[in-house]
Amino acid sequence: MEQKGKKLCLFLHHFIDEYLPLYVRYYLNELSHHFDEVRMVTTNEVVSSSRDILKSNIKIQIEENEGYDFGLFYKGFKAINPSEYSQIACINDSNILLGRLNFLFDWSRNLTVDFWGLVDSEERPWFSSHQGNYHVQSHFVVFNANAIPLLQAYLSKMDFEQLRRETDLKKLRQKIINDWEIGLTQFLLSNKLSCKTFINSRGYASKQGVSRPVNVMHKYYAELVKEGVPIIKKRVVMNRS
């Protein structure tokens, strides 16, 4: 269902080379058609020089690389007044967009849920502390009005300083997956919020004859593109090039 009020996308960007990749520029400019404001929270200071090739509603926020994507989202969220928005999205640069996003946002307009995303997951990492591990994958998740106050509450109880001090990158990654990606969805669901994803991973895997939880964006990327989902994980491209 279409919501009144400003819509914000926090776009999380990591890149070590001194330029803004074309696929990121395309993704950002496409997102700018669907949000009133796109705030790119990036670790790359050179991105500021790309201001003239981006749409006017795209802002740039430079931050240190602390806590992976969660750290960038945390800092981006802290820089805004969440009460000004009816929708806040968390989208990162781990996907390469091959076409338009109209298919996804047209679908979302008919939803009456509190948060939604591109794809979900029921995979349970061995280090999970959760009884339920269902979650909306954090590379593309959108929080509607009812979810924003709870999102703010959840962020306020996370110990960001502990994450910042963690020097073991493996432990840091595990903690972020457990506390942020899985933990946030489980927290929102435990507070009776509703969600839906464009790709239901269990249903999609079942159509392929697979009964166990799988990451469909990695395993079935070619099938998804053929079926009209013009999004592919950057890791897939890099690993298979």
Summary of the structure (lengths in Angstrom):
residues: 241
radius of gyration: 17.2
end to end distance: 39.9
largest distance: 48.5
contacts: 714
relative contact order: 0.15
helix: 43%
strand: 22%
